[in-house]
Amino acid sequence: MKANVLISKNILPLSLNDSIGTALEKMMEYKVLQLYVLLDQKIIGMVSWQTLSKHKGKGAIKEFIETDFQYISTNDFIFEIWSKMLQFRINNIPVISDEGQFIGCISEIELVKFYLVSIIEIEQGCIILLSMRKMDYSLEKIAQIVEEHKAVILSSFVSEKEDMNEIYVSLKINLNDPTSILNDFIRYDMDVVNVFSKQSVQSVHKERYNELMHYLNV
């Protein structure tokens, strides 16, 4: 599945003349930690809750715009979006057209919903997100670990991190409780980033996940 199916038109961008107070109010309304600033339908930068909240709503956002920001295209795959959010620790990301114009945003909340629906759609199983060095990646080894626990890999996807020496590996397996498999992954120096299942969701970013679940009323 690609990015265009998850684009939200409800997360509206900011303009240069918006105040800090307006930006913070919109972030609370949209439940995001970043918002993007537009000029002539093109993104010129972003502002973050972490920076703006220190100034108690005084002044305009143009003084605090960060020009180094992440974005995606409509053709990017869902897992690539998730990887980018994890890597750069952002909870929403803008989608830009081939002409460089702003289309909308995809939020971490929508991605979590997508993963939860993906789990519900299969009778049994979970999704595991791993991080590892590229030189250590072996699908054969991963499959061997999974199969030793009488499970099967239903699908897999690999995405490079910004650090070209490391990758993310997404696995969908036909086992509801992958605890024993996770222990083996860790034993082989594979970092378990996230686990989504019907029975439980575990995350190394536990606080962020709990906050998302609160927003989703799960």
C-alpha positions as CSV (number, residue, x, y, z in Angstrom):
1,M,0.0,0.0,0.0
2,K,1.2,3.5,-0.9
3,A,1.1,6.9,0.8
4,N,-1.8,8.4,-1.2
5,V,-4.3,6.2,0.7
6,L,-3.4,7.7,4.1
7,I,-3.1,11.4,3.2
8,S,-5.1,13.6,5.6
9,K,-6.6,17.0,4.5
10,N,-7.4,17.8,8.1
11,I,-3.9,18.7,9.2
12,L,-3.6,22.2,7.8
13,P,-0.3,23.9,7.2
14,L,0.8,27.2,8.7
15,S,1.6,30.5,7.0
16,L,4.6,32.8,7.7
17,N,2.4,35.3,9.6
18,D,0.8,32.8,12.0
19,S,1.6,33.4,15.7
20,I,3.3,31.0,18.0
21,G,0.0,30.7,19.9
22,T,-1.9,29.8,16.8
23,A,0.7,27.1,15.9
24,L,0.6,25.5,19.3
25,E,-3.3,25.5,19.3
26,K,-3.3,23.7,15.9
27,M,-0.7,21.2,17.1
28,M,-3.0,20.4,20.1
29,E,-6.0,20.2,17.8
30,Y,-4.3,17.9,15.3
31,K,-2.4,15.9,17.9
32,V,0.9,16.4,16.2
33,L,4.3,17.7,17.4
34,Q,5.3,19.4,14.1
35,L,3.5,21.6,11.5
36,Y,4.7,22.7,8.2
37,V,4.9,26.3,6.8
38,L,3.7,27.0,3.3
39,L,4.5,29.8,0.9
40,D,2.8,29.7,-2.5
41,Q,1.7,26.1,-1.9
42,K,5.3,24.9,-1.3
43,I,6.8,24.0,2.1
44,I,9.5,26.3,3.2
45,G,10.1,24.7,6.6
46,M,8.6,23.3,9.8
47,V,8.0,24.4,13.4
48,S,8.0,22.0,16.3
49,W,6.2,21.9,19.6
50,Q,9.4,21.5,21.5
51,T,10.8,24.8,20.2
52,L,7.6,26.9,20.2
53,S,6.4,25.8,23.7
54,K,9.4,27.5,25.2
55,H,8.2,30.9,24.1
56,K,4.7,30.9,25.6
57,G,2.9,32.0,22.5
58,K,4.8,35.3,22.0
59,G,5.8,36.5,18.5
60,A,5.5,35.0,15.0
61,I,6.6,31.5,13.9
62,K,8.8,32.8,11.2
63,E,11.6,33.3,13.7
64,F,11.6,29.6,14.5
65,I,11.2,27.9,11.2
66,E,13.5,24.9,10.6
67,T,14.4,24.5,6.9
68,D,15.7,20.9,7.3
69,F,12.6,18.7,7.2
70,Q,11.5,15.3,5.9
71,Y,8.8,14.7,3.3
72,I,7.5,11.9,1.1
73,S,5.8,11.4,-2.3
74,T,2.4,9.8,-3.0
75,N,4.3,6.8,-4.4
76,D,6.2,6.0,-1.2
77,F,5.2,2.7,0.5
78,I,3.6,2.7,3.9
79,F,6.6,1.0,5.5
80,E,9.0,3.6,4.1
81,I,6.9,6.3,5.8
82,W,6.9,4.5,9.1
83,S,10.7,4.0,8.9
84,K,11.2,7.7,8.3
85,M,9.0,8.7,11.2
86,L,10.9,6.4,13.5
87,Q,14.3,7.4,12.3
88,F,13.7,11.2,12.6
89,R,11.4,11.0,15.6
90,I,8.5,12.9,14.0
91,N,4.8,12.1,14.3
92,N,3.5,13.5,11.1
93,I,5.1,14.0,7.6
94,P,4.1,16.1,4.6
95,V,3.3,14.6,1.2
96,I,4.6,16.6,-1.8
97,S,3.6,16.3,-5.4
98,D,6.1,15.8,-8.3
99,E,5.9,19.5,-8.8
100,G,6.9,20.1,-5.2
101,Q,3.5,21.3,-4.0
102,F,2.0,20.4,-0.7
103,I,-0.8,17.8,-0.9
104,G,-1.4,16.9,2.8
105,C,0.1,15.1,5.8
106,I,0.2,11.6,7.1
107,S,0.1,11.3,10.9
108,E,1.6,8.6,13.1
109,I,-1.9,8.1,14.5
110,E,-3.2,7.1,11.0
111,L,-0.2,4.7,10.6
112,V,-1.0,3.0,13.9
113,K,-4.6,2.7,12.8
114,F,-3.4,1.1,9.5
115,Y,-1.2,-1.4,11.3
116,L,-4.0,-2.3,13.8
117,V,-6.5,-2.9,10.9
118,S,-3.8,-5.0,9.1
119,I,-3.7,-7.2,12.2
120,I,-7.4,-7.4,12.6
121,E,-7.7,-8.5,8.9
122,I,-5.7,-11.7,9.6
123,E,-7.0,-14.4,11.8
124,Q,-3.7,-15.0,13.5
125,G,-0.4,-13.2,13.5
126,C,1.6,-10.1,14.3
127,I,3.8,-7.5,12.6
128,I,7.4,-7.1,13.9
129,L,9.7,-4.2,13.0
130,L,13.4,-4.9,13.3
131,S,16.5,-2.7,13.0
132,M,20.0,-4.0,12.2
133,R,23.2,-3.4,10.4
134,K,22.9,-4.1,6.6
135,M,25.9,-6.4,6.8
136,D,24.1,-8.6,9.4
137,Y,20.9,-8.9,7.4
138,S,20.0,-12.5,6.3
139,L,16.4,-13.4,5.5
140,E,17.4,-17.0,5.7
141,K,18.6,-16.6,9.3
142,I,15.5,-14.6,10.2
143,A,13.3,-17.3,8.7
144,Q,15.2,-20.0,10.5
145,I,14.6,-18.2,13.9
146,V,10.9,-17.8,13.1
147,E,10.5,-21.4,11.9
148,E,12.3,-22.8,15.0
149,H,9.3,-21.5,16.9
150,K,6.8,-23.2,14.6
151,A,5.8,-20.0,12.9
152,V,6.0,-18.8,9.3
153,I,6.9,-15.4,7.7
154,L,3.8,-14.3,5.7
155,S,5.5,-11.3,4.2
156,S,8.6,-9.1,4.7
157,F,9.9,-5.7,3.6
158,V,13.3,-4.1,3.9
159,S,14.0,-0.3,4.0
160,E,17.3,1.6,4.3
161,K,17.8,4.1,7.1
162,E,19.4,7.5,6.6
163,D,22.6,5.8,7.8
164,M,23.1,3.6,4.7
165,N,24.8,1.0,6.9
166,E,21.6,0.1,8.7
167,I,18.2,-1.1,7.6
168,Y,14.6,-1.7,8.9
169,V,13.0,-5.1,8.4
170,S,9.2,-5.5,8.6
171,L,7.9,-9.0,9.2
172,K,4.4,-10.3,9.3
173,I,4.2,-13.7,11.0
174,N,1.4,-16.1,11.8
175,L,1.9,-16.1,15.6
176,N,0.0,-14.0,18.0
177,D,2.5,-14.1,20.8
178,P,6.0,-13.6,19.4
179,T,7.9,-13.3,22.7
180,S,10.2,-16.3,22.3
181,I,11.0,-15.2,18.7
182,L,11.8,-11.6,19.9
183,N,14.2,-13.0,22.5
184,D,16.1,-14.8,19.8
185,F,16.2,-11.7,17.6
186,I,17.7,-9.7,20.5
187,R,20.2,-12.5,21.1
188,Y,21.4,-12.1,17.5
189,D,21.8,-8.4,17.9
190,M,18.6,-7.5,16.0
191,D,16.9,-4.5,17.6
192,V,13.2,-5.0,18.0
193,V,11.7,-1.5,17.3
194,N,7.9,-2.3,17.4
195,V,5.5,-5.2,17.6
196,F,1.9,-5.0,16.6
197,S,-0.5,-7.9,17.5
198,K,-4.1,-8.4,18.4
199,Q,-3.3,-9.4,22.0
200,S,-0.6,-6.8,22.7
201,V,1.5,-4.0,21.3
202,Q,5.0,-3.6,22.6
203,S,7.3,-0.7,21.7
204,V,10.6,0.7,22.7
205,H,8.9,4.1,22.4
206,K,6.3,3.1,25.1
207,E,5.4,6.6,26.2
208,R,4.7,7.7,22.6
209,Y,2.6,4.6,22.0
210,N,0.6,5.1,25.1
211,E,-0.1,8.7,24.1
212,L,-1.3,7.5,20.7
213,M,-3.6,5.0,22.2
214,H,-5.1,7.7,24.4
215,Y,-5.8,9.8,21.3
216,L,-7.3,6.7,19.5
217,N,-9.4,5.8,22.6
218,V,-8.1,2.3,22.4
